[in-house]
Amino acid sequence: MTETPASTPDAAAKRSAAVVLGGCCLGVLLVLIGGVGLVVHFATEKPQSPYRLTFAKAGDKCGSGAKSLLILDQTSGDVLTCGLISFSDGDDASRGVFSAAEVQKITDLSKSLAGSAGNGSTADTALSNADQQKVEHLAEDIGRQHGRPPTSPSTLDRVTGVGGVWFLAFGLALLLAQGLWGQRRLNR
């Protein structure tokens, strides 16, 4: 019986080398696409509404954007101000773009949630994440009443973040699998 060219050991080695090379090229391409996706994801600036708030503990260090935010105490729900000395006048800088009535509405909700957080004592309890999200949703609703669109992540942000991670993971897994398979084929 004569051997056909496709069944020779040399042809099988060439096919194996072609599969390994093709898999490696595909893996490198997936890693590059994933890397570019993640770079785009972290390089794009997320839209932020001026109608936002943050929670902090009294005495925490103020961040760089603290002047433009409404800062609430995560324990009591009260408004916190940044600075060594706090002066209150008709245009209170501690409330950002919110009107006095809007700040009152937000603090009433946060204080009621803080009061119901535990046994009535708010000294050692803090607002839960769910309670903080309720207050943040109220602030977003107030922003929408002023014509601000929702600040949920954009499609580009979601696709590049999730897609970048998946492409990177599949590419690295494919490269690892091809390397192990190729090494096993060489050791035969």
Sequence and secondary structure as in RCSB ss.txt:
>XXXX:A:sequence
MTETPASTPDAAAKRSAAVVLGGCCLGVLLVLIGGVGLVVHFATEKPQSPYRLTFAKAGDKCGSGAKSLLILDQT
SGDVLTCGLISFSDGDDASRGVFSAAEVQKITDLSKSLAGSAGNGSTADTALSNADQQKVEHLAEDIGRQHGRPP
TSPSTLDRVTGVGGVWFLAFGLALLLAQGLWGQRRLNR
>XXXX:A:secstr
    GGGSHHHHHHHHHHHHHHHHHHHHHHHHHHHHHHHHHHHS     SS EEEE TT    TTGGGSEEEETT
T  B   SSS    SS GGGTT  HHHHHHHHHHHHHHHHTSSSS  SS    HHHHHHHHHHHHHHHHHTT   
    HHHHHHHHHHHHHHHHHHHHHHHHHHHHHHHHT 
